[in-house]
Each structure stands twice: as structure tokens, then as C-alpha cells.
């Protein structure tokens, strides 16, 4: 997996459960992509494509949703943004993401990860 955080920083960004990995650029945030772990670099690649199309998109890394739930409302709003356009990207587990993507959000996953090997 590619190295995504290259800036020197002594802050433990995961301590609050999540953080903005990449900010939206070129105007007000239109889309938020939420991801974690090995899928995070895919979210960043998608963001880069959307930014090229002039769609200001932020990527949020969510390594611990439990810690995130203990943060105050101001922090949560700052990280998740005010846009209702949200997408969660994870390999297989959709459970719990609906809380963050909302009714209008979408979930992107490979629901049959184990099955791919059986089909060969």
C-alpha cells in the first residue's frame, strides 16, 4: 500500500477515531469519502479523479468509529462536513457505515471477497 501521510507531524491523528486525510480543494466540499485501512488509498485515488473534474472532495480516514463517537459535535461536523453526499469504501463490512453516510450516501464494497477464490 502506498504511503499516504507524508507531512511531518507529531500529532496522533487517530486518537479521535478519525481525521481528514485530504481536504477538499477548489471551493466548498461537495463530497466526502470515508474509508479506513487498506481501502484508504482507493478513496484517495477516487478523490484525485473527482478533484480533476472540479468536484471538491475530502477523504476522511476512520480507523476507530468508537473513538469518533466520543468526540463533540463540532469536531464531528468539521470532519464529516455539511454535505449529504457521502460515500464509504471498505472491502466487505457495511455494518455501521450507514450511520455516517446517511440516507443519501452510498457504500462501495466487495461483498463476495471470499467467493472470488472459489470461482477460480
N, C-alpha and C positions, 0 to 999 in steps of 0.2 A: 504494500500500500504506500502511496506517496505521502511525504511529509507535508502536512497542511499548515502547521503553525511554525512560521519561520522567524517571527519577530522575537527579540529577546524580551522576556517578561518573567518576573519572579512571582506573579500572581497565580494562584491555583484557580483557574477559571472553572474547573469542575466542582469546586466547593459549594456552589449554589445550585448544582444539579444541571444547569445548562448555561449557555452563553452564546453570544452572536459570534459565529465563526467568520463570516464575511458579511459586511454591511451592504445594503442596497446603495447603488450609486446612480447619479443622474436624475435625481428627483425623489419624490415621496415613494416609499416602499409600496409596490403593487402585489408582491407575492412573498410568502415566507415558506422556505423548505426546511423541514425538521428531519433530522436524522441522527444516527449515532453509530459508533464503531466502524466496521469495515465498509459500511454503505455511505459514510460521510463524504468520501471523495467523489462518489457518483452525484451526490447532491451539489457539490461544488462545481462539478463539470456541467451539470444542468443549469446552474446559476450563471456560469460564464456564457453559455449559449443564449440564455434569456437576456443577459446584460447587453450582449452584442446586438440583440433585437430591440434594444432600448426599453426593456421591461425591468425597472429597478427591483431586484430580487435579493433578499437576505437569506443566508443559511444559518440555521440555529443547530448547534451541537447539543444533544440532550443525553449525556451519559447516565444521569440518575434523575428520573422523574420524581422519585420520592423526596429527594432533597429540594427539587424545584417547588414542590407543593408547600414547603415550609417558608418560602420567600414571600415578601409582602407584595401586594397588588401592583404597586408602582414598578417594582422590578419585573414582575411577570409581564406587564403591559409593554415595558420597554424592550424586552427580549422578543416576545411574540409579535409585537407590532399591532397596529389597529386594523390592518387589512383582514378581511374574512377569507381571502384567497390564501389557503394554506395546503401544503402537501407534505405528508410524512413518507419517508423512504426507509424501509427496513426489509431484511431478507424474507422473513416469514411471519412474524408475530404482529398481528394487527391490534390485538387486545390492548386497550388503554390509549391508543393514539387518537381515537375519536374525541377524547376529552380536549385535546389541543388543536385539532384541525377543524372542529365544529361541524355543523350540519352541511356547510357548503364546501368543506375541504375534501381532499382525496387522499387515498392511501395507495402507495405503489409498493408491490411486493412480489416475490416468487412464492406462491402458496404451495407449490409441489416440489420443493427443493429436493427432498429425498427420492421422489419419484423419477427424477431425471436420470439417476444412476440405474434404476430398474428397467428403464426403457431401452437401454443400450444393449 
